[in-house]
Amino acid sequence: MEVLIMAGQLILGLSILVGLHELGHLLAARMFGMRVEQYFIGFPPKVFSITRGETEYGLGAIPLGGYVKISGMIDESLDTAQMKAEPQPWEFRAKPAWQRLIVMLGGIIVNVITGIVIFVALTYINGDTYLAAKDARYGIVAHELAQQIGLKTGDRIVAINGKPHRDFNDVFSSEVLLGTNSTYTVERTGAGGAVERLTIDLPNDLVDKFSDKKSAPRFIEPIMPFEIGVVSKDMPAAKAGLKPGDRIVSINGRPTQYFHEVQQAVSVNKGRTIALGVQRGTQNLNLNMTVTPEGTIGFYPKSLLPVTKVQYTLGESITRGTERAFGVVYDNIKGFGKIFRGEVSASKALSGPIGIAQNLFGGVWKWDRFWFVTGLLSMALAFMNALPIPALDGGHSVLLLYEMVSGRKPSDRFLEAAQKVGMVILLGLMAFAIFNDVFKAVF
């Protein structure tokens, strides 16, 4: 069922974005009197189509893209026969270069607008809910990856790159993971109670380690006092009588106060029976249960750390939402820089449709997350299409800018060759991304 939910979200998100992207091309072409022959969401084989006026509208069976066929334009169809005839007034090639450039940029512009609208709407509706850095007062749990760079459980991160931070999750921000020579400033309490301040240098390839599915969730988390939130049915905790609102105060006689202490005590007792000391209101209970072979007992914690909630006005949401939308583009640029500098492995950093469905959408349909990921993908799609690769909008735009500056139009033969080269590059990248997704999922 989770697979169907992931696939459904991916297909719906991509269909919306591709449909709007191609609509941007169509509207721009119509604005300048160009004839649009086809508007399709999805690639062939054709599932359905209907003709209205001069345009055939349809759906393709492969929901990984779409296209608009504009008369007199060298595109994916490689319709060279049409290009041999004399240009007609309604054709793309008969229009001035500046009009053709606007048509090529139409899809990118619509995707940018879509991304901004989504981020502004989410910011206005949901505001921000976060754990303030000052409220992570008990310090951090440093897992193996964090320990490798010099952090310890109990450290308090008080600054990032020398500056105080507002949100605890800023420790995972793109400024840190995609930046260069980033640092944490931590306060560490020594054996005698003295507090020392240290600077921890972060390796420039830290984000590469985050791309490893085994390491990604094991870095830093706040030390968290908690109570029982949700108890999973048919698991040891439920069978033993653990209930929401309970507090686990000891395991096998050893006091526990924080969630990571409970996790550690349970994980080292896989398959064994453990005794939980539980506080339920004014009652103190002892519950015995057998830990699963995976090292769990079956409950979700409810954090007792205070949460900060901020609501924004419409004006504030427009500013903040726009910043977040363009932050996606900026992060993509920094990410590619990491890849080109060899600080990040392309096989770990790049994902295709399978990776996007698994890592971003997830197996539970949550509308807030769906629209957030769709907004993120809209900005990423705009960025990728703007790259100067033949067959992409950016590649076409570069050639049109050359024509506008030089006054010389590239020959149709050159444009056809560039389109073929671009299609080979894109198909190769798509094949690599899909194979990479399968490899990472299996291994």
C-alpha positions in Angstrom: 0.0 0.0 0.0 2.9 2.4 0.8 4.3 1.8 -2.6 1.0 2.8 -4.3 0.8 5.9 -2.1 4.3 6.9 -3.0 3.7 6.3 -6.7 0.4 8.1 -6.6 1.9 11.2 -5.0 4.8 11.2 -7.5 2.5 10.9 -10.5 0.1 13.5 -9.3 2.9 16.0 -8.4 4.7 15.5 -11.7 1.5 15.7 -13.7 0.6 19.0 -12.1 4.1 20.5 -12.6 4.6 19.1 -16.2 1.1 20.2 -17.2 1.8 23.8 -15.9 5.2 23.9 -17.5 4.0 22.9 -20.9 1.0 25.3 -20.5 3.6 28.1 -20.0 5.0 27.2 -23.5 1.5 26.9 -25.0 0.2 30.3 -23.7 3.4 32.1 -24.8 3.2 30.6 -28.2 -0.4 31.5 -28.6 0.3 35.0 -27.5 2.6 35.5 -30.4 0.3 33.8 -33.0 2.2 30.5 -33.2 0.3 27.3 -34.0 0.4 24.7 -31.2 -0.2 21.2 -32.7 0.0 19.1 -29.6 -0.2 19.5 -25.8 0.6 16.2 -23.9 1.2 15.3 -20.3 3.2 12.1 -20.2 5.1 10.4 -23.0 3.8 7.9 -25.6 2.1 5.6 -26.0 -1.0 7.7 -26.1 -3.7 6.9 -23.6 -6.3 9.6 -24.5 -6.5 12.7 -26.6 -9.1 15.2 -27.8 -8.7 17.9 -30.5 -9.9 21.4 -29.9 -9.2 23.9 -32.7 -5.7 23.3 -34.1 -4.4 21.6 -31.0 -4.6 18.0 -29.9 -4.7 17.7 -26.0 -3.8 14.3 -24.5 -2.3 12.0 -21.9 0.7 9.7 -22.4 1.2 6.4 -20.6 4.6 7.3 -19.2 4.0 9.9 -16.5 7.6 11.2 -16.3 7.3 14.3 -18.5 5.3 15.9 -21.3 5.6 18.1 -24.3 4.1 20.8 -26.5 4.6 20.6 -30.3 4.8 24.0 -31.8 4.7 24.3 -35.6 8.1 25.1 -37.1 10.1 24.2 -34.0 12.8 21.6 -33.9 11.9 19.6 -30.8 11.7 16.0 -29.5 9.7 14.9 -32.5 12.6 15.8 -34.9 10.0 16.5 -37.6 12.6 17.4 -40.3 10.1 17.2 -43.2 8.2 20.2 -41.9 11.4 22.2 -41.6 12.2 21.7 -45.3 9.2 23.7 -46.4 9.1 27.5 -46.6 8.4 29.1 -43.1 4.8 30.0 -42.6 3.7 33.1 -40.6 2.2 30.9 -37.8 5.4 28.9 -37.3 7.9 29.3 -34.4 10.9 29.7 -36.8 9.1 32.6 -38.6 8.9 34.8 -35.4 11.5 37.2 -34.1 14.2 35.8 -31.8 12.9 37.7 -28.8 9.4 36.1 -29.2 10.9 32.7 -29.6 13.0 33.2 -26.4 9.9 34.1 -24.4 8.2 31.0 -25.6 11.2 28.9 -24.6 11.3 30.5 -21.1 7.5 30.2 -20.7 7.6 26.8 -18.9 10.4 27.9 -16.6 8.6 31.1 -15.6 5.4 29.2 -14.8 7.3 26.7 -12.7 8.9 29.5 -10.8 5.6 31.2 -10.2 4.0 27.8 -9.1 6.8 27.2 -6.7 6.6 30.6 -5.1 2.8 30.4 -4.8 3.0 27.0 -3.1 5.7 28.2 -0.6 3.8 31.4 0.1 0.5 29.6 0.7 2.2 27.0 3.0 3.9 29.7 5.0 0.7 31.7 5.4 -1.5 28.7 6.3 1.0 26.8 8.5 3.4 29.4 9.8 6.5 27.9 11.4 6.6 25.3 14.2 10.0 24.5 15.5 12.2 23.7 18.5 14.0 26.8 19.4 17.8 26.3 19.9 17.5 27.8 23.4 14.9 25.2 24.3 17.2 22.3 23.4 18.5 22.9 26.9 19.7 19.4 27.6 22.1 19.3 24.7 22.4 16.8 21.9 22.6 13.1 21.3 25.7 12.6 19.2 25.4 9.4 17.1 28.3 7.7 15.4 28.5 10.1 12.5 28.5 13.1 14.9 31.1 11.5 17.1 33.4 11.0 14.1 33.6 14.8 13.7 34.3 15.4 17.4 30.8 15.9 19.0 29.7 14.3 22.2 26.3 13.5 23.7 25.5 16.4 26.1 27.1 19.1 24.0 25.1 22.2 23.4 25.4 23.8 20.0 25.3 27.5 20.6 26.4 28.9 17.2 26.7 27.8 13.5 29.6 29.3 11.5 30.1 31.7 14.5 26.5 33.0 14.5 23.8 32.2 17.1 20.9 30.2 15.5 17.1 30.4 16.2 15.9 26.9 15.2 17.5 23.7 16.4 17.1 22.2 12.9 19.4 24.9 11.5 22.2 22.4 12.4 21.0 20.5 9.4 20.5 23.5 7.1 21.9 23.8 3.6 24.2 26.5 4.9 25.9 23.8 6.9 25.6 20.7 4.7 26.2 22.4 1.4 28.5 25.1 2.7 32.3 25.1 2.8 34.4 25.1 6.0 31.3 25.2 8.2 31.7 25.0 12.0 29.7 24.3 15.1 30.4 26.2 18.3 29.6 23.9 21.3 29.5 24.2 25.0 30.7 21.1 26.8 30.6 20.4 30.5 33.7 18.6 31.8 34.0 16.1 34.7 34.5 18.8 37.3 31.4 20.8 36.1 33.5 23.4 34.2 32.0 24.5 30.9 34.3 24.9 28.0 33.6 26.3 24.5 34.9 24.4 21.5 34.8 24.9 17.7 34.0 21.8 15.8 35.1 21.9 12.1 32.7 20.1 9.8 34.2 18.2 6.8 33.2 19.5 3.4 32.0 16.0 2.4 29.6 15.7 5.4 26.5 15.9 3.1 28.0 12.9 1.2 27.7 10.9 4.4 24.1 12.1 4.9 23.3 10.6 1.5 24.1 7.2 2.8 20.8 5.8 3.9 22.5 4.0 6.8 24.0 7.2 8.3 21.5 9.8 7.4 19.2 9.4 10.4 22.1 8.8 12.8 23.7 12.2 13.3 22.3 14.7 15.9 19.1 14.9 17.7 18.1 16.9 20.9 18.2 15.2 24.2 14.5 14.8 24.8 12.4 14.3 28.0 9.3 12.5 26.9 6.1 10.6 27.7 4.5 7.8 25.7 2.7 9.1 22.7 1.2 6.4 20.5 1.4 2.7 21.4 1.5 0.3 18.4 -1.0 -2.5 18.4 0.2 -6.1 18.8 3.6 -5.0 19.9 5.3 -5.8 23.3 4.5 -2.4 24.8 0.8 -2.8 24.1 0.6 -6.4 25.3 2.3 -5.4 28.6 -0.2 -2.6 29.2 1.9 0.6 28.4 -0.4 3.5 27.7 -0.2 7.0 26.2 0.9 9.5 28.8 3.0 7.0 30.8 6.5 8.0 31.7 9.3 5.4 31.6 11.5 6.1 34.7 13.7 2.9 34.7 14.7 -0.2 32.7 15.9 -3.2 34.5 16.4 -1.0 37.6 18.5 1.6 35.9 17.0 5.1 35.9 16.0 6.6 32.5 14.9 10.2 31.9 15.4 10.8 28.2 14.3 9.1 25.1 17.8 8.2 23.8 18.5 6.4 27.1 15.4 4.2 26.6 16.4 3.5 23.0 19.9 2.4 24.0 18.6 0.3 26.9 16.0 -1.5 24.7 18.4 -2.0 21.7 21.0 -3.9 23.8 18.3 -6.3 25.0 17.1 -7.7 21.6 14.9 -10.8 22.2 15.2 -10.5 26.0 12.6 -9.7 28.6 13.0 -6.3 30.3 11.4 -4.7 33.3 10.1 -1.2 32.8 9.5 1.1 35.8 6.5 3.3 34.7 5.0 6.4 36.2 1.3 6.7 35.4 -0.1 9.8 37.1 0.5 9.1 40.9 1.0 5.4 40.3 4.3 3.6 40.0 4.1 0.4 37.9 6.4 -2.4 36.8 5.7 -3.8 33.3 7.6 -6.8 31.9 7.9 -7.2 28.1 10.1 -9.0 25.6 12.0 -6.8 23.2 11.6 -7.7 19.5 14.6 -9.1 17.5 14.9 -5.7 15.9 15.4 -4.0 19.3 12.0 -2.2 19.7 9.0 -2.5 22.0 6.5 -0.5 19.9 5.7 3.0 20.9 6.2 6.6 19.6 7.4 9.2 22.0 5.8 12.6 22.7 8.4 15.2 23.3 8.2 17.3 26.4 10.4 20.0 25.0 8.6 23.3 24.4 7.7 24.0 20.8 7.7 27.5 19.3 4.8 28.5 16.9 5.0 31.5 14.6 2.2 32.8 12.3 2.9 35.2 9.5 0.9 38.0 7.9 0.2 37.7 4.1 3.0 40.3 3.4 5.4 38.4 5.6 4.4 35.1 4.0 5.1 36.5 0.5 8.6 37.6 1.5 9.4 34.4 3.5 7.8 32.1 1.0 9.6 33.6 -2.0 12.9 33.4 -0.1 12.2 29.7 0.6 11.3 29.0 -3.1 14.5 30.6 -4.4 16.5 28.9 -1.6 15.7 25.6 -3.4 17.4 27.0 -6.6 20.4 28.2 -4.5 20.7 24.9 -2.8 20.7 23.1 -6.2 23.5 25.3 -7.4 25.6 24.7 -4.2 24.8 20.9 -4.5 26.1 20.8 -8.1 29.2 22.7 -6.9 29.8 20.0 -4.3 29.6 17.3 -7.0 31.9 19.1 -9.4 34.5 19.7 -6.6 34.4 16.0 -5.7 33.1 16.6 -2.2 29.9 14.7 -2.9 29.4 11.5 -4.9 27.0 11.9 -7.8 25.6 8.4 -7.3 24.6 9.3 -3.8 23.4 12.9 -4.4 21.3 12.3 -7.6 17.9 10.7 -7.4 15.4 9.6 -10.0 11.6 9.1 -9.7 12.0 6.1 -7.3 14.3 8.0 -5.0 12.0 11.1 -5.1 8.9 9.0 -4.2 10.7 7.2 -1.3 12.7 10.0 0.2 10.5 13.0 -0.3 6.9 11.9 -0.6 7.0 8.9 1.7 4.4 6.1 2.2 1.8 8.2 4.0 -0.3 10.8 2.2 0.0 14.1 4.0 -1.3 17.1 2.0 1.1 19.6 3.6 4.1 17.4 2.8 2.7 16.7 -0.7 2.4 20.4 -1.5 5.8 21.2 0.1 7.5 18.6 -2.1 5.6 19.7 -5.2 6.7 23.3 -4.6 10.3 22.1 -4.1 10.1 20.0 -7.3 8.6 22.9 -9.2 11.6 25.1 -8.4 14.0 22.2 -9.1 12.3 21.6 -12.4 12.7 25.2 -13.3 16.4 25.1 -12.4 17.1 21.9 -14.3 15.3 23.2 -17.4 17.3 26.4 -17.3 20.6 24.4 -17.7 22.3 25.1 -21.0 21.9 21.5 -22.3 20.6 20.9 -25.8 17.0 19.7 -25.9 16.3 21.5 -22.6 14.7 25.0 -22.5 18.0 26.4 -21.3 19.8 25.0 -24.3 17.3 26.5 -26.8 17.5 29.8 -24.9 21.3 29.9 -25.2 21.1 29.5 -29.0 18.4 32.2 -29.2 20.5 34.6 -27.2 23.4 33.9 -29.5 21.2 34.7 -32.5 20.0 37.9 -30.8 23.6 39.1 -30.0 25.3 38.0 -33.3 22.4 38.5 -35.7 23.1 35.1 -37.1 20.6 32.2 -36.8 22.1 28.7 -36.4 21.3 26.4 -39.3 18.4 23.9 -39.0 21.0 21.1 -39.5 22.9 22.4 -36.5 19.8 22.7 -34.4 18.7 19.1 -35.3 22.2 17.8 -34.4 22.1 19.7 -31.1 18.6 18.3 -30.3 19.8 14.7 -30.9 22.9 15.2 -28.7 20.7 16.7 -26.0 18.2 13.9 -26.1 21.0 11.3 -25.8 22.4 13.2 -22.7 19.0 13.4 -21.1 18.1 9.8 -21.7 21.5 8.8 -20.3 21.0 10.9 -17.2 17.5 9.4 -16.8 18.8 5.9 -17.1 21.6 6.6 -14.7 19.1 8.1 -12.1 16.7 5.2 -12.3 19.4 2.6 -12.1 21.0 4.5 -9.2 17.6 4.5 -7.4 17.2 0.7 -7.8 20.8 0.1 -6.7 20.4 2.2 -3.6 17.1 0.6 -2.8 18.5 -2.9 -3.0 22.0 -2.4 -1.5 
